[in-house]
Structures are given as structure tokens and as C-alpha cells.
Amino acid sequence: MFDPFRDFDTAGYLRNFAGEKDLDIVKIAEHELFRANLPDAVSYLARRKAITYRDFLKVHEILFKGFYPWAGEDRMRTAPDRSITKGETVFASPADAVRSVTHGLRLGQDAATMRARPGEVMGLFAFGHPFLDGNGRTMLLVHAELCRRAGFSILWHNTRKADYLRALTQEIASPVEHPLDAYLLQFIGDAQEKESWVQSANVLQGLDGGREPDQIGGDFSDPVVIAQYRQFERQRGYELKG
């Protein structure tokens, strides 16, 4: 059980307002909130002149504030000492999560870069993994807005979830090989206005990675955990700027 707060038995999954422990019910609640709050989140993004890390957090807050008291707060605030993993995937440390998402936003707001390297941008968001839950939906919405501003869209309905998630996992582990660019560039379409995103809510929902839970990989107070993370960074071979 993913329990970074270490209070699942008394507070439920990630301290949700209902104190719910059944992950199937949690999944339904998150999905319904996503659908209900999607128009507000899309409108918020469309109004931003430039999209900042704070805006990334705000989108998460808009989507999930009805279920999680920490919605819109990143791991620097909610779990600053925890190492987060999922299967064999290692996510950024809380501090590097900020840098990874910020670097992705910087690249994504250059139209030429976004058109050429949409997978690299998505991979930076995914490696950052700044929230305890709801990362997939948040980054997909922000990524869709960056695509729109760059004059194109990803035809998500033509992708296969298993192939996308495989390429995304490879991107996190080895971004210098650009596996997610190679995958996403097969599905480039014309720019879509925000109304189309709302109609595509079910497609976005289906690409968020499902309910496989995150795991605690240890605490960054442990020298062994720190050494393992630094080794993973060296293997990635990608310099985060900012």
C-alpha cells in the first residue's frame, strides 16, 4: 500500500476527505472529479500568458481539491524525504521534481522545440512526478495546452495505452535515446481548441497509467537511498537545468 503519510489505517488513502480506503472507490471518485473539473482546468491554462510551475500545481488543485486536502501541493511539501518509485521506475527526488517540471515547461513553451520533442517534454513531467497522486491527468492537460500553443495536437485516440506507457517508462529511464519522441511523433495532428479536450476526457483518463500504486523506495535521509538515486541519475545521463 502506498502510504507516504503513514496513516492509512486512520486517515484512508492519502488522507482523502472521505477517509476512503477502497482503491476502486478512490479511482471512481478521482475520475468523476476529473470530468467535473476538466473545463475549469482547461480554461485556467488557456488564460495563462506563460505557464509556470505554480500553474502546473494550480491545475492539480483545480482537478482534485474536492477529494484531497493537499491538492496543488507538491512533494516538497507533502513528502519531502520520501523516495517514490513505481515498479522499476524511479521518480525524481522532491527537489529535482521541481527542476524537471520547470525544465519541461521551459522547453515546451518554445514552439519549435515542442513540435520536435513533445516526448522529451512529457518525459520531464513524468520523471518529475510532483504529486502523490493525479500526476498523469495533470501533465496530460498541461502538455495538451503546450501542443495547442505550438500549433499541433497529439491524436491520443490513435495511440495504444500499453505502447504509450512503455515508451514513457523508457523515456524516464533513458531520455537521451528519445523513445517517447519516436512514439508520439507518429500521432501528430492539427491543433485542437479547448472544447475538443473536454470531449476527449475519457481518452485522457485512459492514458494516466491506471491504478498501479506508487511505492515508497525509502527515505532520502538514508545514505543508501541517496546513493541509489545518484546512480539512477548517472544512468539517465540527462542534465536538468534550472
MARBA-3410 file (N, C-alpha, C, O; in Angstrom, 1 decimal):
242
0.8,-1.2,0.0,0.0,0.0,0.0,0.9,1.3,0.0,1.8,1.4,0.8 ~ 0.6,2.2,-0.9,1.3,3.4,-1.0,0.8,4.3,0.2,-0.3,4.8,0.1 ~ 1.6,4.5,1.2,1.2,5.3,2.4,2.3,6.2,2.9,2.9,6.0,3.9 ~ 2.6,7.2,2.1,3.7,8.1,2.4,3.5,8.9,3.7,4.4,9.3,4.4 ~ 2.2,9.1,4.1,1.9,9.8,5.4,1.9,8.8,6.6,1.9,9.3,7.7
1.9,7.5,6.3,2.0,6.5,7.3,0.8,6.6,8.3,0.9,6.4,9.5 ~ -0.4,6.9,7.7,-1.6,6.9,8.5,-2.8,6.4,7.7,-4.0,6.8,8.0 ~ -2.6,5.4,6.8,-3.7,4.9,6.0,-4.8,4.3,6.9,-5.9,4.5,6.6 ~ -4.4,3.6,8.0,-5.4,2.9,8.8,-6.4,3.9,9.5,-7.5,3.6,9.7 ~ -5.9,5.1,9.7,-6.7,6.1,10.4,-7.3,7.1,9.5,-8.4,7.7,9.8
-6.6,7.5,8.4,-7.0,8.6,7.6,-7.4,8.2,6.2,-7.8,9.0,5.4 ~ -7.3,6.9,5.8,-7.6,6.4,4.5,-6.5,6.7,3.5,-5.4,7.2,3.9 ~ -6.8,6.4,2.2,-5.8,6.6,1.2,-5.4,8.1,1.0,-6.2,8.9,0.6 ~ -4.2,8.4,1.3,-3.6,9.7,1.1,-4.5,10.8,1.7,-4.6,11.9,1.2 ~ -5.1,10.5,2.8,-5.8,11.5,3.6,-7.0,12.1,2.9,-7.3,13.3,3.1
-7.6,11.4,1.9,-8.7,11.9,1.2,-9.8,12.3,2.2,-10.0,11.8,3.3 ~ -10.6,13.3,1.8,-11.6,13.9,2.7,-12.6,12.9,3.2,-13.1,13.0,4.3 ~ -12.9,11.8,2.4,-13.9,10.8,2.9,-13.2,9.7,3.7,-14.0,8.9,4.3 ~ -11.9,9.7,3.9,-11.2,8.7,4.6,-11.4,7.3,4.0,-11.3,6.3,4.6 ~ -11.6,7.3,2.6,-11.8,6.1,1.9,-10.5,5.3,1.8,-9.4,5.8,1.5
-10.7,3.9,2.0,-9.6,3.0,1.9,-9.7,2.1,0.7,-8.7,1.5,0.3 ~ -10.8,2.0,0.1,-11.1,1.1,-1.0,-10.5,1.8,-2.3,-11.1,2.8,-2.7 ~ -9.5,1.2,-2.9,-8.9,1.9,-4.0,-9.8,1.9,-5.3,-9.6,2.8,-6.1 ~ -10.7,1.0,-5.4,-11.6,1.0,-6.5,-12.5,2.2,-6.4,-12.9,2.9,-7.4 ~ -13.0,2.5,-5.2,-13.8,3.7,-4.9,-13.0,5.0,-5.1,-13.6,5.9,-5.7
-11.8,5.0,-4.7,-10.9,6.1,-4.9,-10.8,6.4,-6.4,-10.9,7.6,-6.8 ~ -10.6,5.4,-7.2,-10.4,5.6,-8.6,-11.6,6.2,-9.2,-11.5,7.1,-10.1 ~ -12.8,5.7,-8.8,-14.1,6.3,-9.3,-14.2,7.7,-8.9,-14.6,8.6,-9.8 ~ -13.9,8.1,-7.7,-14.0,9.4,-7.2,-13.1,10.4,-8.0,-13.5,11.5,-8.4 ~ -11.9,9.9,-8.2,-10.9,10.7,-8.9,-11.4,11.0,-10.4,-11.3,12.1,-10.9
-11.9,9.9,-11.0,-12.4,10.1,-12.4,-13.5,11.0,-12.5,-13.6,11.9,-13.4 ~ -14.5,11.0,-11.5,-15.6,11.9,-11.6,-15.2,13.3,-11.3,-15.7,14.2,-12.0 ~ -14.3,13.5,-10.4,-13.7,14.9,-10.2,-13.0,15.4,-11.4,-13.2,16.6,-11.8 ~ -12.2,14.5,-12.0,-11.5,15.0,-13.2,-12.5,15.4,-14.3,-12.3,16.5,-14.9 ~ -13.5,14.7,-14.5,-14.5,15.0,-15.6,-15.2,16.3,-15.2,-15.5,17.2,-16.1
-15.6,16.4,-13.9,-16.4,17.6,-13.5,-15.5,18.9,-13.6,-16.0,20.0,-13.9 ~ -14.2,18.8,-13.2,-13.4,20.0,-13.1,-12.5,20.2,-14.3,-11.8,21.2,-14.4 ~ -12.6,19.3,-15.3,-11.8,19.5,-16.5,-12.0,20.8,-17.2,-11.0,21.5,-17.6 ~ -13.3,21.3,-17.4,-13.4,22.6,-18.1,-12.8,23.7,-17.4,-12.2,24.6,-18.0 ~ -12.9,23.7,-16.1,-12.2,24.8,-15.3,-10.7,24.8,-15.5,-10.1,25.8,-15.6
-10.1,23.6,-15.4,-8.7,23.4,-15.5,-8.2,23.9,-16.9,-7.2,24.6,-17.0 ~ -8.9,23.5,-17.9,-8.6,23.8,-19.3,-8.7,25.3,-19.5,-7.8,26.0,-20.1 ~ -9.7,25.9,-19.0,-9.9,27.4,-19.1,-8.8,28.1,-18.4,-8.3,29.2,-18.8 ~ -8.4,27.6,-17.2,-7.3,28.3,-16.4,-6.1,28.3,-17.3,-5.4,29.3,-17.4 ~ -5.7,27.1,-17.9,-4.5,27.1,-18.6,-4.5,28.0,-19.8,-3.5,28.7,-20.2
-5.7,28.1,-20.5,-5.8,28.9,-21.7,-5.6,30.4,-21.4,-5.2,31.2,-22.3 ~ -5.9,30.8,-20.2,-5.8,32.2,-19.8,-4.3,32.6,-19.4,-4.0,33.8,-19.3 ~ -3.5,31.6,-19.2,-2.1,31.9,-18.8,-1.3,32.4,-20.0,-1.3,31.8,-21.0 ~ -0.6,33.6,-19.8,0.3,34.1,-20.9,1.5,33.1,-21.0,1.8,32.8,-22.1 ~ 2.0,32.8,-19.9,3.1,31.8,-19.8,2.7,30.8,-18.7,2.2,31.2,-17.7
3.0,29.5,-18.9,2.7,28.5,-17.9,3.9,28.3,-17.1,5.0,27.9,-17.5 ~ 3.7,28.5,-15.8,4.8,28.3,-14.8,4.6,27.1,-14.0,3.6,26.4,-14.1 ~ 5.6,26.8,-13.1,5.5,25.6,-12.2,4.3,25.8,-11.3,3.6,24.9,-11.0 ~ 4.1,27.1,-10.9,2.9,27.3,-10.0,1.6,27.0,-10.7,0.7,26.5,-10.1 ~ 1.5,27.3,-12.0,0.3,27.0,-12.8,0.1,25.5,-12.9,-1.0,25.0,-12.8
1.2,24.7,-13.0,1.2,23.3,-13.0,0.5,22.8,-11.7,-0.3,21.9,-11.8 ~ 0.9,23.3,-10.6,0.4,23.0,-9.3,-1.1,23.4,-9.3,-1.9,22.6,-8.7 ~ -1.4,24.5,-9.8,-2.8,25.0,-9.8,-3.8,24.1,-10.5,-4.9,23.9,-10.1 ~ -3.3,23.6,-11.7,-4.2,22.6,-12.4,-4.5,21.4,-11.6,-5.7,21.0,-11.5 ~ -3.5,20.9,-10.9,-3.8,19.8,-10.0,-4.8,20.2,-8.9,-5.7,19.4,-8.5
-4.6,21.3,-8.3,-5.6,21.8,-7.3,-7.0,21.9,-7.8,-7.9,21.4,-7.2 ~ -7.1,22.5,-9.0,-8.5,22.6,-9.6,-9.1,21.2,-9.8,-10.3,21.0,-9.5 ~ -8.3,20.3,-10.3,-8.9,18.9,-10.6,-9.2,18.1,-9.3,-10.2,17.4,-9.3 ~ -8.4,18.3,-8.2,-8.6,17.3,-7.1,-8.8,17.9,-5.8,-8.8,17.2,-4.7 ~ -9.1,19.2,-5.7,-9.3,19.9,-4.4,-10.6,19.4,-3.7,-10.7,19.5,-2.5
-11.5,18.7,-4.4,-12.7,18.2,-3.8,-12.5,16.9,-3.1,-13.4,16.3,-2.4 ~ -11.3,16.3,-3.3,-11.0,14.9,-2.7,-9.8,14.9,-1.8,-9.8,14.1,-0.8 ~ -8.7,15.6,-2.2,-7.5,15.6,-1.4,-7.2,17.0,-0.8,-7.2,18.0,-1.5 ~ -7.0,17.0,0.6,-6.7,18.3,1.2,-5.4,18.9,0.7,-5.1,20.1,0.9 ~ -4.5,18.1,0.2,-3.2,18.5,-0.3,-3.1,18.8,-1.8,-2.1,19.0,-2.3
-4.3,18.8,-2.4,-4.3,19.1,-3.9,-3.6,20.4,-4.2,-3.8,21.4,-3.5 ~ -2.7,20.4,-5.2,-2.0,21.5,-5.6,-0.7,21.7,-4.8,0.1,22.7,-5.1 ~ -0.4,20.8,-3.9,0.9,20.8,-3.2,1.8,19.7,-3.7,1.4,18.6,-3.9 ~ 3.0,20.1,-3.9,4.0,19.1,-4.5,4.7,18.3,-3.4,4.4,18.5,-2.2 ~ 5.5,17.4,-3.8,6.2,16.5,-2.8,7.2,17.2,-1.9,7.5,16.7,-0.9
7.6,18.4,-2.3,8.5,19.2,-1.5,7.7,19.6,-0.2,8.3,19.8,0.9 ~ 6.4,19.6,-0.3,5.6,20.0,0.9,5.0,18.7,1.5,4.9,18.6,2.8 ~ 4.5,17.8,0.7,3.8,16.6,1.3,4.7,15.5,1.7,4.3,14.8,2.7 ~ 5.8,15.3,1.0,6.6,14.1,1.4,8.1,14.4,1.0,8.7,13.8,0.2 ~ 8.7,15.4,1.6,10.0,15.9,1.2,11.1,14.9,1.4,12.2,15.1,0.7
11.0,13.9,2.2,12.1,13.0,2.5,11.9,11.6,1.8,12.7,10.8,1.9 ~ 10.7,11.5,1.1,10.4,10.1,0.5,10.9,10.0,-0.9,10.9,10.9,-1.7 ~ 11.5,8.8,-1.1,11.8,8.3,-2.5,10.6,7.6,-3.0,10.1,6.7,-2.4 ~ 10.1,8.0,-4.2,8.9,7.4,-4.8,9.3,6.6,-6.1,10.0,7.1,-6.9 ~ 8.8,5.4,-6.1,9.0,4.5,-7.3,7.7,3.9,-7.7,6.7,4.0,-7.0
7.7,3.3,-8.9,6.5,2.5,-9.4,7.1,1.4,-10.2,7.6,1.6,-11.3 ~ 7.0,0.2,-9.7,7.7,-0.9,-10.4,9.2,-0.7,-10.4,9.8,-0.4,-9.4 ~ 9.8,-0.7,-11.6,11.2,-0.4,-11.8,11.5,1.0,-12.1,12.6,1.4,-12.2 ~ 10.4,1.9,-12.2,10.6,3.3,-12.5,10.9,4.1,-11.2,10.3,3.9,-10.2 ~ 12.0,4.9,-11.3,12.4,5.7,-10.2,12.0,7.2,-10.6,12.4,7.6,-11.7
11.3,7.9,-9.7,10.9,9.2,-10.0,11.9,10.2,-9.3,12.7,9.8,-8.5 ~ 11.8,11.5,-9.8,12.8,12.5,-9.3,12.6,12.7,-7.8,11.5,12.4,-7.2 ~ 13.7,13.1,-7.1,13.6,13.5,-5.7,12.7,14.7,-5.7,12.5,15.3,-6.7 ~ 12.1,15.0,-4.5,11.2,16.2,-4.4,11.8,17.5,-5.0,11.2,18.2,-5.7 ~ 13.1,17.7,-4.7,13.8,18.9,-5.2,14.0,18.9,-6.7,13.7,19.8,-7.4
14.4,17.7,-7.2,14.6,17.5,-8.7,13.2,17.5,-9.4,13.2,17.8,-10.6 ~ 12.2,17.2,-8.7,10.8,17.2,-9.4,10.5,18.6,-9.8,10.0,18.8,-10.9 ~ 10.8,19.6,-9.0,10.5,21.0,-9.3,11.4,21.3,-10.5,10.9,22.0,-11.5 ~ 12.6,21.0,-10.5,13.5,21.3,-11.6,13.1,20.6,-12.9,13.2,21.2,-14.0 ~ 12.7,19.3,-12.8,12.3,18.6,-14.0,11.1,19.2,-14.7,11.0,19.4,-15.9
10.0,19.4,-13.9,8.8,20.0,-14.4,9.1,21.4,-15.0,8.6,21.8,-16.1 ~ 9.9,22.2,-14.3,10.2,23.6,-14.7,11.0,23.5,-16.0,10.7,24.3,-16.9 ~ 11.9,22.6,-16.2,12.7,22.5,-17.4,11.7,22.0,-18.5,11.9,22.5,-19.7 ~ 10.8,21.1,-18.2,9.9,20.7,-19.3,9.0,21.8,-19.7,8.7,22.0,-20.9 ~ 8.6,22.7,-18.8,7.8,23.9,-19.2,8.6,24.8,-20.0,8.1,25.5,-21.0
9.8,25.0,-19.7,10.7,25.9,-20.5,10.9,25.4,-21.9,10.7,26.2,-22.9 ~ 11.1,24.1,-22.1,11.3,23.6,-23.4,9.9,23.6,-24.2,9.9,23.9,-25.3 ~ 8.8,23.3,-23.4,7.5,23.2,-24.1,7.0,24.5,-24.5,6.0,24.5,-25.4 ~ 7.5,25.6,-24.0,7.0,26.9,-24.4,7.8,27.6,-25.5,7.6,28.7,-25.9 ~ 8.7,26.8,-26.0,9.4,27.2,-27.3,8.7,26.3,-28.4,8.8,25.1,-28.4
8.0,27.0,-29.3,7.1,26.2,-30.2,7.9,25.2,-31.1,7.4,24.1,-31.3 ~ 9.1,25.6,-31.6,9.8,24.7,-32.4,10.3,23.5,-31.6,10.3,22.4,-32.1 ~ 10.7,23.7,-30.4,11.2,22.6,-29.6,10.0,21.7,-29.3,10.2,20.5,-29.3 ~ 8.9,22.3,-29.0,7.7,21.5,-28.6,7.3,20.6,-29.8,6.9,19.4,-29.6 ~ 7.3,21.2,-31.0,6.9,20.4,-32.2,7.9,19.2,-32.4,7.5,18.2,-32.9
9.2,19.5,-32.2,10.2,18.5,-32.5,10.4,17.5,-31.3,10.7,16.3,-31.6 ~ 10.1,17.9,-30.1,10.4,17.0,-29.0,9.3,16.9,-27.9,9.5,17.1,-26.7 ~ 8.1,16.6,-28.4,6.9,16.5,-27.4,7.1,15.4,-26.4,6.6,15.5,-25.3 ~ 7.8,14.3,-26.8,8.0,13.3,-25.9,9.0,13.6,-24.8,8.9,13.2,-23.6 ~ 10.0,14.4,-25.1,11.0,14.8,-24.1,10.3,15.7,-23.0,10.6,15.5,-21.8
9.4,16.6,-23.5,8.7,17.4,-22.6,7.8,16.6,-21.6,7.8,16.8,-20.4 ~ 7.1,15.6,-22.2,6.2,14.8,-21.4,7.0,13.9,-20.4,6.6,13.7,-19.3 ~ 8.2,13.5,-20.9,9.1,12.7,-20.1,9.6,13.5,-18.9,9.7,12.9,-17.8 ~ 9.9,14.7,-19.0,10.3,15.6,-17.9,9.2,15.7,-16.9,9.4,15.7,-15.7 ~ 8.0,15.9,-17.4,6.8,16.0,-16.4,6.7,14.6,-15.7,6.4,14.6,-14.5
6.8,13.5,-16.4,6.6,12.2,-15.8,7.7,11.9,-14.8,7.4,11.3,-13.7 ~ 8.9,12.2,-15.2,10.0,11.9,-14.2,9.9,12.8,-13.0,10.1,12.3,-11.9 ~ 9.4,14.0,-13.2,9.2,14.9,-12.0,8.2,14.3,-11.1,8.4,14.3,-9.8 ~ 7.0,13.9,-11.6,6.0,13.2,-10.7,5.8,14.0,-9.4,6.0,13.4,-8.3 ~ 5.4,15.3,-9.5,5.5,16.1,-8.3,4.4,15.8,-7.3,4.5,16.3,-6.1
3.4,15.1,-7.6,2.2,14.9,-6.7,2.2,13.4,-6.2,2.7,12.5,-6.8 ~ 1.5,13.2,-5.1,1.4,11.9,-4.6,0.3,11.1,-5.4,0.4,9.9,-5.3 ~ -0.5,11.8,-6.1,-1.5,11.1,-7.0,-2.0,12.2,-7.9,-1.9,13.4,-7.7 ~ -2.5,11.8,-9.1,-3.1,12.7,-10.1,-2.0,13.3,-11.0,-2.3,14.2,-11.7 ~ -0.8,12.7,-11.1,0.2,13.3,-11.9,-0.2,13.1,-13.4,0.0,14.0,-14.2
-0.7,11.9,-13.8,-0.9,11.6,-15.2,-1.9,12.6,-15.8,-1.7,13.1,-16.9 ~ -3.0,12.8,-15.1,-4.1,13.7,-15.7,-3.6,15.1,-15.8,-3.8,15.8,-16.7 ~ -2.8,15.6,-14.7,-2.3,16.9,-14.7,-1.4,17.2,-15.9,-1.5,18.2,-16.6 ~ -0.4,16.3,-16.0,0.6,16.5,-17.0,0.0,16.4,-18.4,0.5,17.1,-19.4 ~ -1.0,15.5,-18.6,-1.6,15.4,-19.9,-2.3,16.7,-20.3,-2.3,17.1,-21.5
-3.0,17.3,-19.4,-3.7,18.6,-19.7,-2.7,19.7,-20.0,-2.9,20.4,-21.0 ~ -1.6,19.8,-19.2,-0.6,20.9,-19.5,0.0,20.6,-20.8,0.3,21.5,-21.6 ~ 0.4,19.4,-21.1,1.0,19.0,-22.3,0.1,19.3,-23.5,0.6,19.8,-24.5 ~ -1.2,19.1,-23.4,-2.1,19.4,-24.5,-2.2,20.9,-24.8,-2.3,21.3,-25.9 ~ -2.1,21.7,-23.7,-2.1,23.1,-23.9,-0.8,23.6,-24.6,-0.8,24.5,-25.5
0.3,23.0,-24.2,1.6,23.4,-24.9,1.6,23.0,-26.3,2.1,23.7,-27.2 ~ 1.0,21.8,-26.6,0.8,21.4,-28.0,0.0,22.4,-28.8,0.3,22.8,-29.9 ~ -1.2,22.8,-28.2,-2.1,23.8,-28.9,-1.3,25.1,-29.2,-1.5,25.6,-30.3 ~ -0.5,25.6,-28.2,0.2,26.8,-28.4,1.2,26.7,-29.5,1.6,27.6,-30.2 ~ 1.8,25.5,-29.7,2.8,25.2,-30.7,2.2,24.9,-32.1,2.9,24.6,-33.0
0.8,24.8,-32.1,0.1,24.6,-33.4,-0.1,23.2,-33.8,-0.3,23.0,-35.0 ~ -0.2,22.3,-32.9,-0.5,20.9,-33.2,-1.2,20.2,-32.1,-1.4,20.8,-31.0 ~ -1.5,19.0,-32.2,-2.1,18.1,-31.2,-1.5,16.7,-31.3,-1.0,16.3,-32.3 ~ -1.6,16.0,-30.2,-1.3,14.6,-30.2,-2.7,13.8,-30.4,-3.6,14.1,-29.6 ~ -2.8,13.0,-31.4,-4.0,12.2,-31.6,-4.1,11.0,-30.7,-3.8,9.9,-31.1
-4.4,11.3,-29.4,-4.3,10.3,-28.4,-5.2,9.1,-28.7,-4.9,8.0,-28.3 ~ -6.4,9.4,-29.4,-7.3,8.3,-29.7,-6.7,7.2,-30.7,-7.2,6.1,-30.8 ~ -5.6,7.6,-31.3,-4.9,6.7,-32.2,-3.8,5.9,-31.6,-3.2,5.0,-32.1 ~ -3.4,6.3,-30.3,-2.4,5.6,-29.6,-2.9,4.4,-28.9,-4.1,4.2,-28.8 ~ -2.0,3.5,-28.5,-2.3,2.4,-27.7,-1.7,2.6,-26.3,-0.5,2.9,-26.2
-2.6,2.5,-25.3,-2.1,2.8,-23.9,-0.9,2.0,-23.5,0.1,2.6,-23.0 ~ -0.8,0.7,-23.8,0.3,-0.1,-23.4,1.6,0.4,-24.1,2.7,0.4,-23.5 ~ 1.5,0.8,-25.4,2.7,1.3,-26.1,3.1,2.6,-25.6,4.3,2.8,-25.4 ~ 2.2,3.5,-25.3,2.5,4.8,-24.7,3.2,4.7,-23.4,4.2,5.3,-23.2 ~ 2.6,3.8,-22.5,3.2,3.7,-21.2,4.6,3.0,-21.2,5.5,3.4,-20.4
4.8,2.1,-22.2,6.1,1.5,-22.4,7.1,2.6,-22.8,8.2,2.6,-22.3 ~ 6.7,3.4,-23.8,7.6,4.4,-24.2,7.9,5.5,-23.1,9.0,6.0,-23.0 ~ 6.9,5.8,-22.3,7.0,6.7,-21.2,8.0,6.2,-20.2,8.9,6.9,-19.7 ~ 7.9,4.9,-19.9,8.8,4.3,-18.9,10.2,4.3,-19.4,11.1,4.6,-18.7 ~ 10.4,4.0,-20.7,11.7,4.1,-21.3,12.3,5.5,-21.3,13.5,5.7,-21.1
11.4,6.5,-21.5,11.8,7.9,-21.5,12.4,8.3,-20.2,13.4,9.0,-20.1 ~ 11.7,7.9,-19.1,12.2,8.2,-17.8,13.5,7.6,-17.5,14.4,8.2,-16.9 ~ 13.7,6.3,-17.9,15.0,5.6,-17.7,16.1,6.1,-18.6,17.3,6.1,-18.1 ~ 15.8,6.4,-19.8,16.9,6.7,-20.8,16.4,7.9,-21.7,16.2,7.6,-22.9 ~ 16.3,9.1,-21.2,15.8,10.2,-22.0,16.7,10.6,-23.2,16.2,11.1,-24.2
18.0,10.3,-23.1,18.9,10.7,-24.2,18.6,9.9,-25.5,19.0,10.3,-26.5 ~ 17.9,8.8,-25.4,17.6,8.0,-26.6,16.2,8.4,-27.2,15.9,8.0,-28.3 ~ 15.5,9.3,-26.5,14.2,9.9,-27.1,13.2,8.9,-27.5,12.6,9.0,-28.6 ~ 12.9,7.9,-26.7,11.9,6.9,-27.1,10.5,7.4,-27.2,9.7,7.0,-28.0 ~ 10.2,8.4,-26.3,8.8,8.9,-26.4,8.6,9.9,-27.5,7.5,10.0,-28.1
9.7,10.6,-27.9,9.6,11.4,-29.2,9.3,10.5,-30.3,8.4,10.8,-31.2 ~ 10.0,9.4,-30.4,9.8,8.4,-31.5,8.4,7.9,-31.6,7.8,7.7,-32.6 ~ 7.8,7.7,-30.4,6.4,7.2,-30.4,5.4,8.3,-30.7,4.6,8.1,-31.6 ~ 5.5,9.4,-30.0,4.4,10.4,-30.2,4.4,11.1,-31.5,3.4,11.5,-32.0 ~ 5.6,11.2,-32.1,5.7,11.9,-33.4,4.9,11.2,-34.5,4.7,11.7,-35.6
4.5,9.9,-34.2,3.7,9.2,-35.2,2.2,9.6,-35.2,1.5,9.3,-36.1 ~ 1.9,10.4,-34.2,0.5,10.7,-33.9,0.2,12.3,-33.9,-0.6,12.7,-33.1 ~ 0.9,13.0,-34.7,0.8,14.4,-34.8,-0.5,14.8,-35.6,-0.6,14.3,-36.7 ~ -1.3,15.7,-35.1,-2.4,16.2,-35.8,-2.5,17.7,-35.7,-1.7,18.4,-35.2 ~ -3.6,18.3,-36.3,-3.8,19.7,-36.3,-4.1,20.1,-34.9,-4.5,19.4,-34.0
-3.9,21.4,-34.6,-4.2,22.0,-33.3,-5.6,21.8,-33.0,-6.5,22.0,-33.8 ~ -5.9,21.6,-31.7,-7.3,21.5,-31.2,-7.6,22.6,-30.2,-6.8,22.9,-29.4 ~ -8.8,23.1,-30.3,-9.2,24.1,-29.3,-9.7,23.4,-28.0,-9.9,22.2,-28.0 ~ -9.8,24.2,-27.0,-10.0,23.6,-25.7,-11.3,22.8,-25.6,-11.4,21.8,-24.8 ~ -12.3,23.2,-26.4,-13.6,22.4,-26.4,-13.4,20.9,-26.8,-14.1,20.1,-26.2
-12.4,20.7,-27.6,-12.1,19.3,-28.0,-11.5,18.5,-26.9,-11.7,17.3,-26.8 ~ -10.8,19.2,-26.1,-10.1,18.5,-24.9,-11.2,17.9,-24.0,-11.1,16.8,-23.6 ~ -12.2,18.7,-23.7,-13.3,18.3,-22.8,-14.0,17.0,-23.4,-14.3,16.1,-22.7 ~ -14.2,17.0,-24.7,-14.8,15.8,-25.4,-13.9,14.6,-25.3,-14.3,13.5,-25.4 ~ -12.6,14.9,-25.2,-11.6,13.7,-25.1,-11.2,13.3,-23.7,-10.2,12.6,-23.5
-12.1,13.7,-22.8,-11.7,13.4,-21.4,-11.5,11.9,-21.1,-10.6,11.5,-20.4 ~ -12.3,11.1,-21.7,-12.2,9.6,-21.5,-10.9,9.1,-22.1,-10.3,8.2,-21.5 ~ -10.4,9.7,-23.2,-9.1,9.3,-23.7,-8.0,9.6,-22.8,-7.1,8.8,-22.5 ~ -8.0,10.9,-22.3,-7.0,11.3,-21.3,-7.0,10.5,-20.1,-6.0,10.1,-19.6 ~ -8.2,10.1,-19.6,-8.3,9.3,-18.4,-7.7,7.9,-18.6,-7.0,7.4,-17.8
-7.8,7.4,-19.8,-7.3,6.1,-20.1,-5.8,6.0,-20.2,-5.2,4.9,-20.3 ~ -5.2,7.2,-20.4,-3.7,7.2,-20.5,-2.9,7.6,-19.3,-1.7,7.8,-19.3 ~ -3.7,7.7,-18.1,-3.0,8.2,-17.0,-2.2,7.2,-16.2,-1.6,7.5,-15.1 ~ -2.2,6.0,-16.7,-1.3,4.9,-16.1,-2.1,4.0,-15.2,-1.6,3.0,-14.6 ~ -3.4,4.2,-15.0,-4.3,3.3,-14.3,-4.0,3.4,-12.8,-3.6,4.4,-12.3
-4.4,2.3,-12.1,-4.4,2.4,-10.6,-3.2,1.6,-10.0,-3.2,1.4,-8.8 ~ -2.2,1.3,-10.8,-1.0,0.7,-10.2,-0.4,1.7,-9.2,0.0,2.8,-9.7 ~ -0.3,1.3,-8.0,0.1,2.3,-7.0,1.6,2.7,-7.0,2.4,1.8,-7.4 ~ 1.9,3.9,-6.6,3.3,4.2,-6.3,3.8,3.4,-5.1,3.0,2.8,-4.4 ~ 5.1,3.4,-4.9,5.7,2.8,-3.8,6.7,3.7,-3.1,7.2,4.6,-3.8
6.9,3.5,-1.9,8.0,4.2,-1.2,9.3,3.5,-1.4,9.4,2.3,-1.0 ~ 10.2,4.1,-2.0,11.5,3.5,-2.2,12.5,3.7,-1.1,13.7,3.3,-1.2 ~ 12.1,4.3,0.0,12.9,4.6,1.1,12.9,6.1,1.4,12.2,6.9,0.8 ~ 13.8,6.5,2.4,13.8,7.9,2.7,15.2,8.5,2.3,16.2,7.8,2.4 ~ 15.2,9.8,1.9,16.4,10.4,1.5,17.3,10.7,2.6,18.4,11.3,2.4
16.9,10.4,3.8,17.8,10.5,5.0,18.7,9.4,5.1,19.7,9.4,5.8 ~ 18.4,8.3,4.3,19.3,7.1,4.2,20.3,7.2,3.2,20.0,7.4,2.0 ~ 21.6,7.2,3.5,22.7,7.3,2.6,22.6,6.3,1.4,23.0,6.6,0.3 ~ 22.1,5.1,1.7,21.9,4.1,0.7,20.9,4.5,-0.4,21.2,4.4,-1.6 ~ 19.8,5.1,0.0,18.8,5.6,-0.9,19.4,6.8,-1.7,19.1,6.8,-2.9
20.1,7.6,-1.1,20.8,8.7,-1.8,21.7,8.2,-2.9,21.7,8.7,-4.0 ~ 22.5,7.2,-2.5,23.5,6.6,-3.5,22.8,6.0,-4.6,23.2,6.1,-5.8 ~ 21.7,5.3,-4.4,20.9,4.6,-5.4,20.3,5.6,-6.4,20.3,5.4,-7.6 ~ 19.8,6.7,-5.8,19.2,7.8,-6.7,20.3,8.4,-7.5,20.1,8.7,-8.7 ~ 21.4,8.7,-7.0,22.5,9.3,-7.8,23.0,8.4,-8.9,23.3,8.8,-10.0
23.0,7.1,-8.6,23.4,6.1,-9.6,22.3,6.2,-10.8,22.7,6.1,-11.9 ~ 21.0,6.2,-10.4,20.0,6.3,-11.4,20.1,7.6,-12.2,20.0,7.5,-13.5 ~ 20.5,8.7,-11.6,20.7,9.9,-12.4,21.8,9.8,-13.4,21.7,10.2,-14.5 ~ 22.9,9.1,-13.0,24.0,8.9,-13.9,23.6,8.1,-15.0,24.0,8.3,-16.2 ~ 22.8,7.0,-14.8,22.4,6.2,-15.8,21.4,6.9,-16.8,21.5,6.7,-18.0
20.6,7.8,-16.3,19.8,8.6,-17.2,20.6,9.5,-18.1,20.3,9.7,-19.3 ~ 21.6,10.1,-17.6,22.5,10.9,-18.4,21.9,12.2,-19.0,22.3,12.7,-20.0 ~ 20.9,12.7,-18.2,20.2,13.9,-18.7,20.4,15.0,-17.6,20.2,14.8,-16.4 ~ 20.9,16.2,-18.1,21.1,17.3,-17.2,19.9,18.2,-17.1,19.4,18.7,-18.0 ~ 19.4,18.2,-15.8,18.2,19.1,-15.6,18.7,20.5,-15.4,19.7,20.8,-14.6
18.2,21.5,-16.1,18.6,22.9,-16.0,17.6,23.7,-15.2,16.4,23.4,-15.2 ~ 18.1,24.6,-14.5,17.2,25.5,-13.7,17.3,25.2,-12.2,16.6,25.8,-11.4
END
